[in-house]
C-alpha cells in the first residue's frame, strides 16, 4: 500500500486473516467463527484506508475508532479459535501479537488526533 505504517500493517494482517480463513474452512470445515474473524480482521484495514481519505478530522477519528473496535473483536475470535484448538498456539500467538500491535498503533493515533483537535 505504501501510504502509512498502519495501513501497511493492517493490510498484511488482513492477508494473514484471509489465509487463516481458507485454512479453517478447507482443513477444519469450520465456517461460523472463521467467517467472523474474516469479517472483523479484514475490516480493520478497510476502515483505516477510509480514514486516510477522510473528509475531516472527525471523519478520520470516527473511522479509526471503528478500526480499534474491530481489532478488539478480532482479538476475541483469535483467542477463541486458539483456545478451542482450531488454531495452533504458535499461529494464534503470532496473529494475536500482530493484532495487538495494530491496536496499540491505533490507540496512539487516536490519542494524538484527539489532542490535536483539542488544541485548535
Secondary structure in CASP SS format (residue, H / E / C, confidence):
PFRMAT SS
TARGET T0000
AUTHOR 0000-0000-0000
METHOD secondary structure of the structure
MODEL  1
X C 1.00
X C 1.00
X C 1.00
X C 1.00
X H 1.00
X H 1.00
X H 1.00
X H 1.00
X H 1.00
X H 1.00
X H 1.00
X H 1.00
X H 1.00
X H 1.00
X H 1.00
X H 1.00
X H 1.00
X H 1.00
X H 1.00
X H 1.00
X H 1.00
X H 1.00
X H 1.00
X H 1.00
X H 1.00
X H 1.00
X H 1.00
X C 1.00
X C 1.00
X C 1.00
X C 1.00
X H 1.00
X H 1.00
X H 1.00
X H 1.00
X H 1.00
X H 1.00
X H 1.00
X H 1.00
X H 1.00
X H 1.00
X H 1.00
X H 1.00
X H 1.00
X H 1.00
X H 1.00
X H 1.00
X H 1.00
X H 1.00
X H 1.00
X H 1.00
X H 1.00
X C 1.00
X C 1.00
X C 1.00
X C 1.00
X H 1.00
X H 1.00
X H 1.00
X H 1.00
X H 1.00
X H 1.00
X H 1.00
X H 1.00
X H 1.00
X H 1.00
X H 1.00
X H 1.00
X H 1.00
X H 1.00
X H 1.00
X H 1.00
X H 1.00
X H 1.00
X H 1.00
X H 1.00
X H 1.00
X H 1.00
X H 1.00
X H 1.00
X H 1.00
X H 1.00
X H 1.00
X C 1.00
X C 1.00
X C 1.00
X C 1.00
X C 1.00
X H 1.00
X H 1.00
X H 1.00
X H 1.00
X H 1.00
X H 1.00
X H 1.00
X H 1.00
X H 1.00
X H 1.00
X H 1.00
X H 1.00
X H 1.00
X H 1.00
X H 1.00
X H 1.00
X H 1.00
X H 1.00
X H 1.00
X H 1.00
X H 1.00
X H 1.00
X H 1.00
X H 1.00
X H 1.00
X H 1.00
X H 1.00
X H 1.00
X H 1.00
X H 1.00
X C 1.00
X C 1.00
END
